[in-house]
Each structure stands twice: as C-alpha cells, then as structure tokens.
Amino acid sequence: MDGEIDAGRLTAALQDRYAKIDVVERTGSTNADLRKALEDGAADRTVLLAEEQTAGVGRRARSWSSPKGAGLYLSVALRPGVPFAVLGSLSVVAGLAVRAAAASVGVDAVLKWPNDVLVDGAKCAGILAEAVAGTDPSIVLGIGLNVLPLGDVQPGPGGLPATSLAERGATNTDRTDVAIALLSGFDELEKRWRLAGGDLTEAGLLGDYRAHCATLGQDVEVQLPDGTALTGRAADIDAAGQLQVDVAGGQRHTVFAGDVVHVRPA
C-alpha cells in the first residue's frame, strides 16, 4: 500500500478549486454523508474522501464494501445552478475526468455508458450522480477508482471483472497524486459544463465522450427495471448524456441512465 491519502497535500493543491476537502478513515458511504451535508447547508464544491467504505452506493440501490487503502472513494457536493433536468449529465463530465486521470499515469481507459470506466474490458471505476431534493438544485457526485492491486477483493456488482490502475501498468500509484489529477481535471471540465448550463454540446464535451465511449457502435441489450429488454445498436449520446438506441424497424429509443439495470453486448 502507498500509505494514507495526504489531506494536507490535497488541500494545498486544490484549495483554489474546492471549498472544503475532508479525508476520513472509514464511512458507510461518502455519497450518503454528502447528501446529508447538502441538506444541512454544506458549501458548493465540498469534497469527501474515505480510506474505506463499508456501504458504498451504486445505481439502483446497489451497495458494496470497498477495500481499505486500495483506491479513491470520494464524493463532491455541488450546487451548479443548472436546470434540474440536466443534472444527470454530470456523470459524463466525471467519466471524462476519470479517463484523463488514468491517462495521466499511462493507462488507456474507455467509457461504458452510463457510469463505468473500463480498461481492457475490466472495470476500474464507477460513477454515481444523485440529485438532492430542495429549492436549490444540487447533486452529489460519487466516484470510486481502483488504484492499487485489489487482491482477492472484487468490489461492486454488475458482472464485469474488476481491475486497478496498478494492475494495468500505471506509472504512478500514489493515491494522493491520482486524487489531485482527478479532482483538478474534474474541476476544469465541470466549470465548462456549468457555464454551458449543463449542455454537453455547448460545453464542448459531448464529442470527447463519444470518442472514448466503447458502448457506441455496439449491438446492446438494455435491461429495464420492469424486466423487459431493449435490443439494438447503441447509436449516439445526446446533449443530456442519454443513450440513443436504434432498434429493428428503424426506430430510435432514448434510454435514461436512471432507468437502466444493465447495458450488455447483445
């Protein structure tokens, strides 16, 4: 292991980008902690990192434990001032930031819509954006990125094997360095997204996501919460970050991230 995350070095590097950065040894879920903090009035751009999560939160109420000291488990509380309907597109922004952080240490990652980051077909990161109810639209963005070797621990459900940056030849596995790269990159991309009112096209981010999204062009089966499945070609991502699927008969369906259980190759 590379030692604990250095909270002082994080704060010094990122103090001009984030209002507050906390590092805790252990928590149930950084997303749950920051949802409560937002309800209690936490500042925009508050960051929480945990050395260990015992009840990490995923899409559709999935939960898992994250191995202590192996990765980055963090959440960011945001009040971006964009329309509530486009808050979910922040997952696209986060995916690009994670991919760039991996590239900065020599690992070539791709994006699997809606919220996974893959290396050689194995999952190295997951993303969850959760809107928080209230008069001022706000969101908690959670990111889990595997940095060091996982050993026998395979965190997270979903059917994909797990991997880490170290296992894919990363040139630097100091988790503090990787956190600085990730949060710095996310800050720059999120500000572009914020200024564009949450529109990925206007922010100049949609083309980048399309270029790095391994889901596009695949024949896919989209499993929906009611048990039905939608089969077709993953054709595009729209300006709100939703998947466009072409099915038999020439019809195009819009698939919303919150309505998906799994997206798998058909």
C-alpha positions in Angstrom: 0.0 0.0 0.0 1.1 3.6 -0.6 0.1 4.9 2.8 -2.8 7.1 3.7 -4.2 9.8 1.5 -2.4 13.1 2.4 -5.2 15.5 3.3 -2.8 18.4 3.8 -1.2 18.0 0.3 -4.7 17.6 -1.3 -5.9 20.8 0.3 -2.8 22.7 -0.6 -3.1 21.6 -4.3 -6.8 22.1 -4.6 -7.8 24.9 -2.2 -8.4 27.4 -5.1 -10.8 24.8 -6.8 -12.8 23.4 -3.9 -14.5 25.0 -0.8 -13.6 22.2 1.6 -11.8 18.8 1.4 -12.1 16.2 4.1 -10.5 12.8 4.3 -11.9 10.2 6.7 -10.6 6.8 7.7 -13.9 5.0 7.3 -17.5 5.6 6.5 -20.6 3.8 5.2 -20.9 5.9 2.0 -19.3 9.2 1.0 -22.4 9.9 -1.1 -24.8 9.4 1.8 -22.6 11.6 4.0 -22.6 14.5 1.5 -26.3 14.2 0.7 -26.9 14.8 4.4 -24.3 17.6 4.4 -26.1 19.3 1.4 -29.4 19.2 3.2 -27.7 20.8 6.2 -26.3 23.6 4.1 -22.8 22.3 3.0 -20.9 24.7 0.7 -20.9 24.2 -3.1 -17.8 22.2 -4.1 -17.3 20.3 -0.9 -15.3 17.1 -1.3 -15.2 14.0 1.0 -12.7 11.1 0.5 -12.7 7.9 2.6 -9.9 5.4 3.1 -12.6 2.7 3.3 -16.4 2.5 2.5 -18.5 -0.2 4.2 -21.7 0.5 2.3 -20.7 2.1 -1.0 -23.7 3.3 -3.0 -24.3 2.4 -6.7 -27.1 2.8 -9.2 -30.5 1.2 -8.3 -29.7 0.8 -4.6 -26.7 -1.5 -5.1 -24.3 -1.5 -2.2 -20.8 -2.9 -1.6 -17.7 -2.6 0.6 -14.6 -1.0 -0.8 -11.1 -2.4 0.3 -9.2 -0.1 2.6 -6.3 1.8 1.1 -6.7 0.3 -2.4 -8.5 3.1 -4.2 -10.1 6.5 -4.2 -13.6 6.6 -2.8 -14.8 10.2 -3.0 -17.9 12.4 -3.4 -18.3 16.0 -4.4 -21.3 18.1 -3.3 -22.3 20.6 -6.0 -24.9 23.4 -6.4 -24.1 24.2 -10.0 -27.1 26.4 -10.8 -28.1 24.4 -13.9 -31.6 23.1 -14.7 -32.6 20.1 -12.6 -33.4 18.0 -15.7 -29.7 18.1 -16.9 -28.0 17.3 -13.5 -27.6 13.7 -14.6 -25.3 14.7 -17.4 -22.6 15.3 -14.8 -21.8 11.6 -15.0 -20.5 12.2 -18.5 -18.2 15.0 -17.1 -16.9 12.7 -14.4 -16.3 9.9 -16.8 -14.1 12.1 -18.9 -12.2 13.3 -15.8 -11.6 9.7 -14.6 -10.4 8.7 -18.1 -8.0 11.7 -18.2 -6.6 10.9 -14.7 -5.9 7.3 -15.8 -4.2 8.6 -19.0 -2.0 10.8 -16.8 -0.4 7.7 -15.3 -0.2 5.9 -18.6 -3.4 3.8 -18.5 -5.7 3.9 -21.5 -9.3 3.7 -20.3 -12.6 3.8 -22.1 -16.1 4.7 -21.0 -19.0 2.3 -20.7 -22.3 4.1 -20.7 -23.8 5.1 -18.3 -21.3 5.1 -15.4 -18.3 2.7 -15.7 -14.7 3.2 -16.7 -13.0 0.2 -18.2 -9.5 -0.9 -19.0 -9.2 -4.0 -21.3 -12.8 -4.9 -20.6 -12.5 -4.8 -16.8 -14.0 -2.2 -14.6 -11.6 0.2 -12.9 -14.0 2.9 -11.8 -17.7 3.6 -11.2 -19.6 6.8 -11.0 -22.9 7.8 -9.4 -24.6 11.2 -9.7 -27.5 11.7 -7.2 -29.8 14.7 -7.3 -30.7 16.1 -3.9 -34.2 17.5 -3.5 -34.7 21.1 -2.5 -35.3 24.6 -3.8 -31.8 25.0 -5.0 -31.0 22.1 -7.4 -28.0 20.2 -6.1 -26.2 17.0 -6.7 -23.7 14.6 -5.1 -21.3 13.0 -7.4 -19.6 9.8 -6.3 -16.5 8.3 -7.9 -14.8 5.0 -6.9 -11.5 4.5 -8.7 -9.3 1.4 -8.1 -5.7 2.5 -7.9 -3.7 -0.3 -6.2 -3.9 -4.1 -6.7 -7.2 -5.5 -5.4 -6.0 -8.9 -4.4 -8.9 -11.3 -3.9 -11.4 -8.4 -3.3 -13.7 -7.8 -6.2 -15.8 -4.7 -5.3 -19.1 -3.9 -6.8 -21.8 -5.9 -8.7 -22.6 -5.7 -12.3 -21.0 -8.7 -14.0 -17.7 -7.2 -15.0 -14.3 -8.2 -13.7 -12.6 -5.6 -11.6 -9.1 -4.2 -12.2 -7.0 -1.3 -11.0 -4.6 1.3 -12.4 -1.6 -0.6 -10.8 -2.7 -3.9 -12.4 -2.8 -2.1 -15.8 0.7 -0.7 -15.6 0.2 2.7 -14.1 3.4 4.8 -13.9 2.3 6.4 -10.6 0.1 4.8 -8.0 0.4 7.4 -5.2 -3.3 7.9 -4.4 -2.8 11.5 -3.3 -1.2 12.3 -6.7 -4.0 10.5 -8.6 -6.7 12.3 -6.5 -5.1 15.7 -7.3 -5.1 14.8 -11.0 -8.7 13.6 -10.9 -10.1 16.5 -8.9 -8.2 19.1 -10.9 -9.4 17.7 -14.2 -12.9 17.4 -12.9 -12.9 21.0 -11.7 -11.9 22.3 -15.2 -14.5 20.1 -17.0 -17.3 20.8 -14.5 -16.8 24.6 -14.8 -17.2 24.3 -18.6 -20.3 22.2 -18.1 -21.7 24.7 -15.5 -21.1 27.7 -17.7 -23.0 25.9 -20.5 -26.0 25.3 -18.3 -25.4 21.6 -18.3 -25.5 21.2 -22.1 -22.7 18.8 -23.0 -22.6 20.0 -26.6 -22.3 23.7 -25.7 -19.6 22.8 -23.2 -17.6 21.1 -25.9 -17.6 17.8 -24.0 -20.0 15.6 -26.0 -17.5 15.0 -28.8 -14.9 13.8 -26.4 -17.3 11.5 -24.6 -18.4 10.0 -28.0 -14.8 9.5 -29.0 -14.0 7.5 -25.8 -17.3 5.7 -25.3 -16.9 2.0 -26.0 -20.6 1.4 -25.9 -21.3 3.4 -29.1 -21.5 1.2 -32.2 -22.1 -2.0 -30.2 -25.1 -4.2 -30.5 -26.5 -4.0 -27.0 -29.2 -5.4 -24.8 -30.6 -2.8 -22.3 -32.3 -4.4 -19.3 -35.0 -2.2 -17.9 -36.4 -2.2 -14.4 -39.7 -3.8 -15.3 -37.8 -6.9 -16.6 -38.1 -6.1 -20.3 -35.1 -5.7 -22.6 -34.4 -3.4 -25.4 -32.1 -4.8 -28.1 -30.4 -2.7 -30.8 -27.4 -0.7 -31.9 -26.0 1.9 -29.5 -26.0 4.8 -31.9 -25.3 8.0 -30.1 -25.2 10.0 -26.8 -27.4 13.2 -26.7 -26.6 16.6 -25.2 -28.2 15.5 -21.9 -26.0 12.3 -21.7 -28.7 9.8 -22.6 -28.1 6.8 -24.8 -29.8 6.6 -28.2 -30.5 3.0 -29.4 -31.6 2.1 -32.9 -33.9 -0.9 -32.9 -35.5 -3.1 -35.6 -37.8 -1.1 -37.9 -35.6 2.0 -37.9 -36.9 3.4 -34.6 -34.6 5.2 -32.2 -35.2 5.0 -28.5 -33.8 7.3 -25.8 -32.5 5.4 -22.8 -32.2 7.3 -19.5 -29.4 6.3 -17.1 -31.7 6.1 -14.1 -34.0 3.6 -15.9 -31.3 1.1 -16.8 -30.4 -2.0 -14.8 -27.6 -3.2 -17.2 -26.3 -2.5 -20.7 -24.6 -5.5 -22.1 -23.3 -6.6 -25.6 -26.1 -8.3 -27.4 
